[in-house]
Amino acid sequence: MFVAMNRFTVTAGREAEFETAWRERDSRLAEVPGFRDFLLLKGDGEYISHSTWDSAEAFAAWTESEAFAMAHRQRLPEGVLAGPPRFSGYDVVLRQEAPRADRAAVQAQVLR
């Protein structure tokens, strides 16, 4: 399994625009072979896009696909970002999950 993350520094006061752009984007990720899930994380002064893939190869294939090109044609409004995104990729060494019933409850809480 492979995790791809981009860190974004958003210009102060433009957070709502950034979040709206991500909510309304046409990502096409669900159609991509090897894609598992996506999260947009918000922390202290930054956002992180976090996607999980079957493998680094599946992620790399997506970055070379038409679906990737189409998703990245959708630009953020000028000035929303305070700089370019910073990419990191990771091979998963260990994964631990909550029991299936607990995962559904956690997922419902996260999406509120």
C-alpha positions as CSV (number, residue, x, y, z in Angstrom):
1,M,0.0,0.0,0.0
2,F,1.2,3.6,-0.8
3,V,0.2,6.9,0.8
4,A,0.6,10.1,-1.3
5,M,0.4,13.5,0.6
6,N,0.5,17.1,-0.6
7,R,0.9,19.8,2.0
8,F,-0.7,23.2,1.2
9,T,-0.2,26.5,3.0
10,V,-3.3,28.5,2.4
11,T,-3.3,32.3,2.6
12,A,-4.9,33.5,5.8
13,G,-8.6,34.3,5.3
14,R,-8.8,32.1,2.1
15,E,-9.5,28.8,3.9
16,A,-13.1,28.6,2.9
17,E,-12.3,29.1,-0.8
18,F,-9.7,26.4,-0.6
19,E,-12.1,23.9,1.1
20,T,-14.9,24.8,-1.4
21,A,-12.6,24.2,-4.3
22,W,-11.8,20.7,-3.0
23,R,-15.4,19.8,-2.2
24,E,-16.6,20.9,-5.6
25,R,-13.8,19.4,-7.7
26,D,-14.3,16.6,-10.2
27,S,-11.5,14.3,-9.0
28,R,-12.4,11.1,-10.9
29,L,-10.4,9.2,-8.3
30,A,-13.1,6.6,-7.8
31,E,-12.6,5.5,-11.4
32,V,-8.8,5.0,-11.1
33,P,-7.4,1.5,-10.7
34,G,-5.6,1.1,-7.4
35,F,-7.2,4.1,-5.7
36,R,-8.4,3.3,-2.1
37,D,-9.4,6.5,-0.4
38,F,-8.9,10.2,0.0
39,L,-8.8,12.6,2.9
40,L,-8.4,16.4,3.1
41,L,-6.8,17.2,6.4
42,K,-6.8,20.6,8.1
43,G,-4.1,21.3,10.7
44,D,-2.3,24.2,12.3
45,G,-1.8,26.6,9.3
46,E,-1.8,23.9,6.6
47,Y,-3.9,21.4,4.8
48,I,-2.8,18.0,3.6
49,S,-4.4,16.0,0.8
50,H,-3.9,12.3,1.7
51,S,-4.7,9.5,-0.8
52,T,-4.1,5.8,-0.3
53,W,-3.3,3.5,-3.2
54,D,-2.7,-0.2,-3.7
55,S,0.9,0.6,-4.7
56,A,3.3,3.3,-5.6
57,E,3.0,2.0,-9.2
58,A,-0.8,2.6,-9.1
59,F,-0.3,6.1,-7.9
60,A,2.4,6.8,-10.6
61,A,0.0,5.5,-13.3
62,W,-2.7,7.9,-12.1
63,T,-0.3,10.8,-12.3
64,E,0.3,10.0,-15.9
65,S,-3.4,9.5,-16.8
66,E,-6.0,11.6,-18.5
67,A,-8.0,11.5,-15.2
68,F,-5.1,13.2,-13.5
69,A,-4.8,15.8,-16.2
70,M,-8.5,16.6,-16.1
71,A,-8.5,16.9,-12.3
72,H,-5.6,19.2,-12.3
73,R,-7.0,21.5,-14.9
74,Q,-9.3,22.7,-12.2
75,R,-7.3,25.6,-10.7
76,L,-7.7,27.3,-7.4
77,P,-8.5,31.0,-7.4
78,E,-5.3,33.1,-7.6
79,G,-3.8,33.9,-4.3
80,V,-5.5,31.1,-2.3
81,L,-2.2,29.3,-1.8
82,A,0.7,31.0,-0.1
83,G,3.2,28.8,-2.0
84,P,3.4,25.6,-4.0
85,P,2.2,22.3,-2.5
86,R,4.9,20.0,-1.1
87,F,4.6,16.3,-2.0
88,S,5.6,13.3,0.1
89,G,5.0,9.6,-0.7
90,Y,5.2,6.7,1.7
91,D,5.1,2.9,1.5
92,V,2.9,1.6,4.3
93,V,4.9,-0.6,6.7
94,L,2.2,-1.3,9.2
95,R,-1.6,-0.7,9.3
96,Q,-4.0,-1.2,12.1
97,E,-7.8,-0.8,11.8
98,A,-10.7,-0.6,14.2
99,P,-13.2,-3.5,14.1
100,R,-15.6,-3.1,11.2
101,A,-18.6,-1.8,13.3
102,D,-16.4,0.8,14.9
103,R,-15.1,2.1,11.6
104,A,-18.6,3.0,10.4
105,A,-19.2,5.0,13.6
106,V,-15.9,6.8,13.3
107,Q,-16.5,7.5,9.6
108,A,-19.9,9.0,10.4
109,Q,-18.3,11.3,13.0
110,V,-15.5,12.5,10.8
111,L,-17.8,13.5,7.9
112,R,-20.0,15.7,10.1
